[in-house]
Amino acid sequence: MKKIISKKKIHSRKFENFDHSLSNQRDNHGFIKYKGKKLFNLASNDYLGLSTDKQVANESIKWLNKYGSSLSSSRLVTGNLDKIGEIERLLSNFTNHEKTIIVGNGFLLNSTLIPTLTGNSLGKRSKFYIFSDKLNHASINYGCLFSRQKCFRYEHLDLNHLEFLLKKVPINSPKIIISETLFSMDGDFVNINGIRMIAKKYNCILYLDEAHALGVYGKVGFGVATDNKKIENEIVIGTFSKAFGSYGSFVSCSKKIYKDIINNCSGLIYSTALPPSVLGSIYASVKKVPKKTDTRKRIKKNYNLVLEYLKKLSFNTGGSNSHIIPIIFESDNKLKKFSNLFFDKGFYVKEIRYPTVPKNKERIRLSITANMKKNILTNFLRTIKEF
Ligand SMILES: Cc1ncc(COP(=O)(O)O)c(C=O)c1O
């Protein structure tokens, strides 16, 4: 049985500099200014372009003027607003769950909610087994570690391996399965019906992280889990920092789990509520996302164009079937050459290295958004052909 982190593995990361995030100019057609050069940004999570939407920005200003620049304490002390409840009700409606709670950011939520749900929160301690996809986000791995429970990492998307591991623990023990629905570095989807069936069969809580699927997939843009019937013990988490063009996160769940969270989740209890300006933009985005059907059609057109072209040229795009498209390289040398060439040609692409992704799976992570113009994408693809 594998533990979550082997003692032998020590990750080291050497930054030559930390200036890659300094973009001081941006617009809503995907351009940023970096190192004095205007570049077409292929690395942003602003999938629907909402981070530069005027109505979203105006709602943010409205809330800032009305409620001030901070709520100045945890929501459980004096940092709550009726209006947060209104957003939570809207979210429950769209995710089709009884309850929703808005929390700081997605990292805070995953790293404190998993210990809460697995019986290790605020001094409590009970036995639980965790089953987590090997390529789940770092925040999920932290949540598993903080839970101090036995954690099995199953091979990426391999439901046979998941079931094999589930059979190793006592049948009546409490268990949780954790998976992203759309994987942030690979752009591939979990088999939602398959994982639900297994969770139900083995009586597990099913924890789904919809961070990258939200806004883009689902009938009203509220993720892949909302399209079909959920199972009884299912919970969904999402972030507002990607397609919603804002910041912060939420969890949607049953009334029973809600009670556990508000009483035990340290990330909610011991952290200051999101600032009103952020909540205002969340409010506007949550109302806008269901109406963004045409934008969702546009992003689909864009990513299909790129995916099909890359596949034709025999680039390794892994199992991507979405707007997140990795170009996986076996040699680091090639990776560097690729991003340098694209910088020269006016494109910003981001290299993703170990330990964020497995060794020898280093890659460029392309993030295709709805506002990218066809002629620029075609130009980008021509440059790829040159490479
Ligand atoms: C799958 C997944 N979950 C959670 C997070 C954390 O979200 P946030 O940026 O709101 O902290 C991320 C961030 O990239 C993510 O990719």
The ligand as an SDF file (V2000), in Angstrom:
LIG
                    3D

 16 16  0  0  0  0  0  0  0  0999 V2000
   -8.0770   21.6260   -9.1860 C   0  0  0  0  0  0  0  0  0  0  0  0
   -7.7840   22.8250   -8.3390 C   0  0  0  0  0  0  0  0  0  0  0  0
   -8.3210   22.9080   -7.1230 N   0  0  0  0  0  0  0  0  0  0  0  0
   -8.0910   23.9610   -6.3190 C   0  0  0  0  0  0  0  0  0  0  0  0
   -7.2890   25.0020   -6.7210 C   0  0  0  0  0  0  0  0  0  0  0  0
   -7.0460   26.1540   -5.8010 C   0  0  0  0  0  0  0  0  0  0  0  0
   -7.8700   27.1990   -6.1260 O   0  0  0  0  0  0  0  0  0  0  0  0
   -7.5280   28.7090   -5.7290 P   0  0  0  0  0  0  0  0  0  0  0  0
   -6.7320   29.2600   -6.8490 O   0  0  0  0  0  0  0  0  0  0  0  0
   -8.8620   29.3400   -5.5520 O   0  0  0  0  0  0  0  0  0  0  0  0
   -6.7480   28.6750   -4.4590 O   0  0  0  0  0  0  0  0  0  0  0  0
   -6.7290   24.9840   -8.0040 C   0  0  0  0  0  0  0  0  0  0  0  0
   -5.8980   26.1070   -8.4380 C   0  0  0  0  0  0  0  0  0  0  0  0
   -5.2740   26.1500   -9.4310 O   0  0  0  0  0  0  0  0  0  0  0  0
   -6.9660   23.8570   -8.8270 C   0  0  0  0  0  0  0  0  0  0  0  0
   -6.4190   23.7750  -10.0390 O   0  0  0  0  0  0  0  0  0  0  0  0
  1  2  1  0
  2  3  1  0
  2 15  2  0
  3  4  2  0
  4  5  1  0
  5  6  1  0
  5 12  2  0
  6  7  1  0
  7  8  1  0
  8  9  2  0
  8 10  1  0
  8 11  1  0
 12 13  1  0
 12 15  1  0
 13 14  2  0
 15 16  1  0
M  END
$$$$
